């Protein structure tokens, strides 16, 4: 039930986002209108976002103690 509730809430949110994007869309640059599925993170057929690859040196700079 929780999953269905989240999907329904996202369906409403993605409809609002698609409407706003289409209002501000430049038809010359993007002739095809936005759809709700483009804004719905739980849409059918969408794969989860992959985390970006980072170099280990970057992680060391973030998490190693500074003296």
RAURWO-V963722 format. One record per pair of residues at least 12 apart in sequence whose C-alpha atoms are under 8 Angstrom apart, sorted by sequence separation. I is the first residue (numbers start at 0). J is the second residue. If there is no record, write none. Layout:
i->I j->J
i->I j->J
This chain:
i->21 j->33
i->20 j->33
i->18 j->33
i->17 j->33
i->17 j->34
i->17 j->35
i->16 j->35
i->14 j->34
i->17 j->37
i->14 j->35
i->17 j->38
i->13 j->35
i->16 j->38
i->13 j->36
i->13 j->37
i->10 j->35
i->13 j->38
i->13 j->39
i->12 j->39
i->10 j->39
i->9 j->39
i->9 j->40
i->9 j->41
i->6 j->41
